[in-house]
Amino acid sequence: MVSHEMINIIYLKKMSNTFVIGICFIILISSLFYADQVAYAHFVEPKKGDICPICGMSVSEHPLWVAVIMFSDGKHVKLHGPKSMFTYYFNLEKYDKKYKMQNVSTMHVTEYFTEKHIKAQEAHYVIESNIHGPMGAELIPLKDRTSAEAFTKEHGGNILLFKDITPEIVNSLKNIVSDNLPTRQ
Ligand SMILES: [Zn+2]
């Protein structure tokens, strides 16, 4: 005869097996989801012939200004500078109806001093400085506040965070005339 204790042990074993399988399943699903999230979050090096969708300039010819918007499905857009990147970002549906801001997985910009590609959301931006890009006034990406202050000391301008940047600010830069200003190609 099987005792109550035996039944309890068998029952507990069965339960714990189900539990372990359940946990494994959750880990598997969440890792797949996570892999999908992080797989498409990298910078993409521009190739010869890549054209900025905003201004039509060659992206690879201006490596010090390159910006890339990456969507969660892997589609990415290479832009020739932060001003073009923000213009695209604020008008996503105008350029591709499939995408909204929540579909953007990462954006990268090229940092002014180090010339490295950094996350756009983590950068500081200087506007209205005396350094202009190939398309005139720009938002100059700096990796942190210290770098941004060092930059403004030399070149003037105002420091903004990613979240402070609005379509109005980006549009206002389009009206600034670049005559006789140092242009960084
Ligand atoms: Zn452009």
Residues whose N, C-alpha, C, O or C-beta is under 5 A from the ligand:
A	BS01	ZN	C52 I54 C55 G56 H80 G81 S84
